[in-house]
């Protein structure tokens, strides 16, 4: 996992190279961002970039509806 900043990163002190993965509820005072070194050209560090494509890593199951595809007439 990428090295994390020792200082809590908020909207006020988030720097250009900081991971923007949100942590907590934006409506609570302790809301912050990961703050680790982000991947060049990406908004997140490697750890959170990987998680953004695999929700099972978060301990959650993907809730994709069962869609039925109809053939065109």
N, C-alpha and C positions, 0 to 999 in steps of 0.2 A: 504494500500500500504506500502511497505517496506520503512524504513527510508533512505532518500537520503543523500549522502555526500554533504557537503557544498562546497567542492573543485571540480572543473570540472575534470572529469577523462578522461585522454587521454591514448594513448598507452604507453607513457612514465611513467605514475604514476598509472596505473591500478594495483590493488593488487589482490592476489589470491581469496579473498572472495567477490570481487566487481562484480556486475551485468554487463554483457558484452553486454547488449542491445545497439546497435548503435543508435546514435541520430545525425541526419543531414547527410550531404553529405561528404563522406571521402575526396573529393577533395577540400573542403573548410576549412579554418583555424579554424572555430568554431566547427568542428566535434569532438564529444566526446562520452562517454559511460554513461549509467545510473549511475553506481557507487553505487547503493544501496546494502545492504547485500543480496547476492545471496542465493538461497536454496541449502542446502548441496547436492552435487552430481549433481547439475544442473548449467548451465551457466548463468541463469537469476534469478532476484528476483521474488517473487510470482506474482506480478502484470504483469511483462513481460512474465513470464512463461505461465500464463493464456492467455495472448494476442497471444502468439505464436501458440496456437491451435485454436484460434477463430478470424479470420481476420475481422469479422464484428465489433468487439470491437474497431478496428482501424478506423471505419467509411468507410471501403472499402467492396465491395462485392467480393466474391470469383469468380474468372474468370476461372471456370473449363469448358473445352470444352465439348460439347454434343457428347459423344462417342457412337458409335453403336457397339454392341457386336455381332459378327457373330458366329453361332454355328459351331462346327467342323463337317466335313462330316463323 
